[in-house]
């Protein structure tokens, strides 16, 4: 299938490792001109080199913290200076810290808001005018299975990702007449550093080993294994494609069947 991504400009947030890096790689493999960011310059450069080695295309890499509006503006401006436009926006960030309700003070809620909801809103604010002008755009938000079935020990993530979903659903209606789609991809338990942190939280919360936490997840997942980052990236590339023009306002999980709800 030709996804029609050759020459499209794709901006992928938080892409020095994990799901963001896998998505940036997949889009570059499909011929997109990729711009990506992360907070740490050294790991971002490593990811940039790795993506160039795998795809033959060097992504633009900008050091930026997506929870800061001024960094988002700088990231988007640098992308526009280099490529002239943004066709595909993938919003992503690190996950808010794990923990039960009593473990998070007001500051943690404020930070989670900036990291998870405000980052997506600011990225959209910056790229939407150009997409509307050109009457073409793809916005894909990396959220979580938590929007359909909340995950234990992730009260911050469970709460803020619901907000992103409400934002995306409303935006999808507003921008559909401009040829812009807005969808969410929902990673299930996927092998990245984030899942290690969650295994640690379960380990201290339940007094079990990290290995026991992984084994328990594998039991809960009908496919019997954790996901791989490139499995989420494949769906993201499809939703970013020309072929997905009539798919909008959807939240699609890549979770090996973990979510038990009908929708
Ligand atoms: P990860 O921790 O492995 O990687 C996160 C990436 O985001 C890194 O490149 C990091 O440098 C970057 N980053 C973090 N905070 C940033 C910030 N403020 N500004 C810019 N870059 C930042 O996480 P992951 O597993 O790739 O997950 C990506 C997202 O998907 C997270 O929000 C996570 O909570 C969510 N998620 C992951 C899983 C999973 O099983 N891995 C499941 C559900 C949801």
Boltz pocket constraint, residues with backbone or C-beta under 6 A from the ligand:
constraints:
  - pocket:
      binder: B
      contacts: [[A, 13], [A, 14], [A, 15], [A, 16], [A, 17], [A, 18], [A, 19], [A, 20], [A, 37], [A, 38], [A, 39], [A, 40], [A, 64], [A, 65], [A, 66], [A, 67], [A, 92], [A, 93], [A, 94], [A, 95], [A, 96], [A, 115], [A, 142], [A, 143], [A, 144], [A, 145], [A, 157], [A, 186], [A, 187], [A, 188], [A, 189], [A, 190], [A, 191], [A, 192], [A, 193], [A, 194], [A, 195]]
      max_distance: 6.0
